[in-house]
Amino acid sequence: MNKNALYKFITLIYSEFGEEFDFDKDDMRENVDPYDTISMFLMESLGLSYDEADFVYASYVETIEKYDINSLTVDDVIIPKLANYDGVKTYVAEVVVKESYTYETYLPAIMRSAIQEYVIDSDSTDITEYLDTWGHEIEITKSKGKR
């Protein structure tokens, strides 16, 4: 996808969600809620595939983090790069389970959603202790090297 197409998507996303969007642009890199909202809009309303929606969302986030949307030009549009992320989902269900994930994607929010929605499988699962509560915590870090 080229910068002209991305520019059109970025301006469309902004016109659709704009100033009234409940999410701070500084939070969009990590928070899964704006990712889910925008990617569903891109897939359901515009017919983009999952991968295309990820790419457009990442471009939108990286571009609006750096440039003012009101003076944005095609040349300002950022083409996102894939990066490897590691994720650990920790939860308790009679036992404490830690699932480790490695996934090549654009932003932590995209990986967090992929883990939450069971889009990717865990690389490993460890049972660390036995307890009896329910709570989920997902930690995403950029991978230190390729696996």
C-alpha positions in Angstrom: 0.0 0.0 0.0 1.5 3.4 -1.0 1.5 6.7 0.9 -1.4 8.1 -1.2 -3.7 5.3 -0.2 -2.6 5.5 3.4 -3.1 9.3 3.4 -6.7 8.7 2.3 -7.3 6.0 5.0 -5.7 8.3 7.7 -7.9 11.2 6.8 -10.9 9.0 6.6 -10.2 7.5 10.0 -9.8 11.0 11.5 -13.0 12.3 9.8 -14.9 9.2 11.1 -13.6 9.3 14.7 -11.9 12.7 14.9 -11.9 14.9 18.0 -14.7 13.0 19.7 -12.8 9.8 19.8 -12.6 8.7 23.4 -8.9 7.7 23.2 -5.8 9.8 23.6 -3.6 9.6 20.6 -0.6 9.0 23.0 -2.4 5.9 24.3 -3.2 4.3 20.9 0.1 2.5 20.5 -0.5 0.3 23.6 -4.3 0.4 24.2 -6.2 -2.4 22.5 -9.6 -0.6 22.6 -8.9 2.0 19.9 -7.2 -0.6 17.8 -10.3 -2.9 18.0 -12.6 0.1 17.2 -10.7 1.3 14.2 -9.7 -2.1 12.8 -13.3 -3.3 12.9 -14.3 -0.1 11.1 -11.7 -0.7 8.4 -12.6 -4.4 8.0 -16.4 -4.1 8.2 -17.0 -0.8 6.4 -14.1 -0.8 3.9 -13.6 -4.5 3.4 -9.9 -4.5 4.4 -8.3 -7.8 5.4 -7.0 -8.3 9.0 -3.4 -7.7 7.8 -4.4 -4.6 5.8 -6.3 -3.1 8.7 -3.2 -3.7 11.0 -1.0 -1.9 8.5 -3.4 1.0 8.1 -3.9 1.3 11.9 -0.1 1.2 12.5 0.4 3.9 9.9 -2.4 6.0 11.4 -0.9 5.8 14.9 2.7 6.4 13.9 1.7 9.3 11.6 -0.5 11.2 14.1 2.0 10.7 16.9 4.5 12.6 14.8 2.5 15.1 12.7 -0.5 17.4 13.2 -3.5 15.8 11.4 -4.8 19.2 10.4 -1.6 20.0 8.3 -0.8 16.5 7.2 0.5 15.9 3.7 1.1 12.7 1.8 4.8 13.0 2.3 4.2 13.0 6.1 2.6 9.6 6.1 4.7 7.0 7.9 5.0 3.5 6.4 5.1 1.2 9.5 7.7 -1.5 9.8 7.1 -4.9 11.2 8.8 -5.7 14.5 8.9 -8.8 16.7 7.2 -8.5 20.0 7.2 -10.9 23.0 4.0 -11.2 25.0 3.3 -12.9 28.3 -0.3 -13.5 29.4 -0.6 -14.2 33.0 -3.8 -15.4 34.5 -5.1 -17.6 37.3 -7.5 -20.5 36.9 -6.8 -22.8 39.8 -3.2 -22.4 38.8 -1.1 -19.5 37.6 -0.4 -19.9 33.9 2.1 -17.9 31.9 1.8 -18.2 28.1 4.6 -16.7 26.1 4.1 -15.4 22.6 6.3 -14.1 19.7 4.5 -12.4 16.9 5.7 -10.1 14.1 3.4 -7.1 14.0 3.4 -3.3 13.9 2.3 -2.2 17.4 1.9 -3.7 20.9 -1.9 -3.0 20.7 -2.1 -5.3 17.7 -0.3 -8.1 19.4 -2.4 -7.6 22.6 -5.5 -8.0 20.5 -4.1 -11.0 18.7 -3.4 -12.7 22.1 -6.8 -11.7 23.6 -8.8 -12.8 20.5 -6.8 -16.1 20.2 -5.5 -15.2 16.7 -2.0 -16.5 17.6 -1.0 -19.5 19.6 1.4 -19.4 22.5 5.0 -20.4 22.1 5.1 -22.0 25.6 2.9 -22.4 28.6 4.2 -22.6 32.2 2.2 -23.3 35.3 4.0 -21.3 38.1 1.8 -21.6 41.2 -1.6 -22.9 42.4 -4.2 -20.2 43.4 -7.9 -19.7 43.1 -8.6 -16.3 41.5 -9.4 -14.9 38.0 -7.4 -12.0 36.6 -5.7 -11.4 33.3 -2.6 -9.3 32.7 -0.8 -9.1 29.4 2.7 -7.6 29.1 4.2 -6.8 25.7 7.9 -6.0 25.1 9.8 -5.6 21.9 11.8 -8.7 21.1 15.6 -8.5 21.7 16.3 -10.7 18.7 14.7 -13.0 16.1 13.8 -16.5 17.1 
